[in-house]
Amino acid sequence: MSGIGVTRPSPGGAALLLLTLLAAAAPGAAIKGPPVLSQRVSPHLVVQLGNDVRLSCPVTGTPAPMMEWRKDGAQIHDSWQRFSIHANTLRVSRVTADDAGVYVCVAVNGFGTKRVTTELFVIDPNASGHFDQLSGGRDTADNLVTSRGRPPVILLPKQGSTLQGPVGSRLQISCVTSGYPEPEVKWYKKGHAVLPSTRVQVGGGQLVFTRLVESDADVYICVAANVFGSANHSLTLRTTEPVSPDPVFLGAPTNTTVYEGDTAVMQCRVQSISKAHIKWVRKIGPSAGPALNQTLVEIQGVRYAVISGAHTVQDGHSYFTKLTLRSVVPSQEGVYVCMAANDNGFAGREAFLHVAPAPPDSMQALLIALPAVAVVGFVLGAICCLHRRRKTLPPPSDNKHKQYAPSLPPGGARPNYVTQRYAADGDRAVRTVLMPPGQLCVDGGSLSRTHVPPPAPYDYRQFRHLDVV
């Protein structure tokens, strides 16, 4: 059978509640309220191994609060050896390494609760290391019984120990430290702490000059300290000639052409001695409306649509920005402007984006190219054939000289005949002329001229009875 469980309060908790109620009901009591901290308590405490230590909890209130001490979350009881509680103080005798940890004082009355936390570090002076709060954190920490505590260490900046900046510009100096507890960082100039002003910001290890002046050139010392020691590092600041207060373009965007559906990328680089704001805008016509999720602005009488999604990276006084447009369409063609503005003014640089029609796919291009290739091949083949045919034709005749052309008469007779033409005789020509023997020879069934020079031609009028035309 299920039942309802009842939790009985501990004797200590019941007594605390009873005393709180009695104090609240006492006549003539002072103004009642929750517990408050009457004085500041250091959040860290260092003690040597074997010594005694006292942890205080200066909390007051009406009614008077009840105190409870805890170490690393566990409540401290009277049975704990070497631990004793007197009023608002916890005393630990003959400290050991196990006593290092986080101690919390809890003060409670009928109106509220107050907690005070102190972290206790234990060191051994007889260990191999030497603990010295003036060591600057450069010695080893072997003397620390608790491994959590570490003296400060300053990480040297990448730019070295010398910095420079133009007059009128913004400059930030960082002092990066490590250690536990986290070191407190202070800046010094000429032996005096650097104090915040309207032009200088100090805090979190940062020293920021919102506007450099020539008198800022000096040696600055970063000092980091915690309960285990301190460390320091000096930096030299130099000022240079002032630069233009307006944004200066180190790299302007360029005209770009992309195919429809591709990705367009436009970029520019700007230098500004003060904080700059970089935006990409697109010039639009006087009657055009804004596209979806775009904002219209008017600059010197010209309307622009602000484009979001550009990526900008700052490196000191330099700003690099890149605009990426994916799957562009013809409607995105136009003039794009990289606009930079700071506290002094603004400037912009234009570039034109041209969106060309997308090229045909491979199959369509192949269908278009095949007929052209066929036509070119046909033309080249025809030219080649014509050239070969012309090479096989005999050379043209010379009308000023007679030509001998061997011919075979009917019946297969051997070539004792030649054909002679005389251009000087008008249209008349002797088709077949009998030649003397020895002028032509037969070589393997072909005719060839002998080395004997031919005799003078015969007068054709002696052969009128032959084939004359």
Buried (B, 14 or more C-beta within 10 A) or exposed (E): EEEEEEEEEEEEEEEBBEBBEEBBEEEEEEEEBBBBBEEEBEEBBBBBBEEEBEBBBBBBBBBBBBBBBBBEEEEBEEEBEEBEBEEBBBBBEEBEEEBBBBBBBBBBBBBEEBBBEBBBBBBBEEBEBEBBBEBBBEBEBEBBBBEEBBBBBBEEBEEEEEBEBBBBBBBEBBBBBBBBBEBEBBBBBEEEEBEEEEEBBBEEBBBBBBBBEEEBBEEBBBBBBBBBBBBBBEBEBEBEEEBBBBBBBEBBBEEBEBEBEBEBEBBBBBBBBBEBBBBBBBBBEEEEEEEEEBEBEEBEEEBBBBBEEBEBEBEEBBBBBBBEBEEBEEEBBBBBBBBBBBEBEBBBBBBBBEBEEEEEEEEEEEEEEEEEEEEEEEEEEEEEEEEEEEEEEEEEEEEEEBEBEEEEEEEEEEBEBBBBBBEEEEEEBBEBBEBEEEBBBEEEEEBEEEEEEBEEEBEBEEBEEEEEE
